[in-house]
């Protein structure tokens, strides 16, 4: 096993900067770059240029491209907690995730890219499954209480609802054709989010909290 690469210290002028601000600038730039090109296509030099920082600062703060991507996954996990705190009914969770594209379109696109580039090697797989476990358990609880049809596979339903929430990002061409509208127009996103929430309620998820 190779030993971790030593992190190079930033230049003296960089050390005088606010490190938290610098980290935030890099993370924001990385979100935009990864959202535009995916992990494979993103370039550290482009991220540094977007952030307006020296490229070596990315290695110093995040230990390179992989570390930066992990940091973005952690940031998204915190955002998920903000969107769906404990006790939020599942229909409302789905509605909020569906409209998140209005707040953070790059973050949603980055999440979608993770699926497009998936090859079986996903370091966030375990943590992600753990974060989604309450969602799955809530569906099962709804089935036990007789609110959710027992014939439905809870895991498949969770996946289907997540896919529906991502549709304005992952299927904009389909929406444009079928709905005859701009899939990214705020008024449509609000309408679509309400429809996905309604679907969840019709499935019996309105009294089901994670």
Secondary structure as UniProt FT lines:
FT   HELIX           12..15
FT   HELIX           19..41
FT   HELIX           44..51
FT   HELIX           56..62
FT   HELIX           65..83
FT   TURN            86..87
FT   HELIX           90..103
FT   HELIX           105..116
FT   TURN            123..124
FT   HELIX           125..144
FT   TURN            145..146
FT   TURN            150..151
FT   HELIX           154..165
FT   HELIX           167..170
FT   HELIX           172..178
FT   TURN            183..184
FT   HELIX           186..202
FT   TURN            203..204
FT   TURN            206..207
//
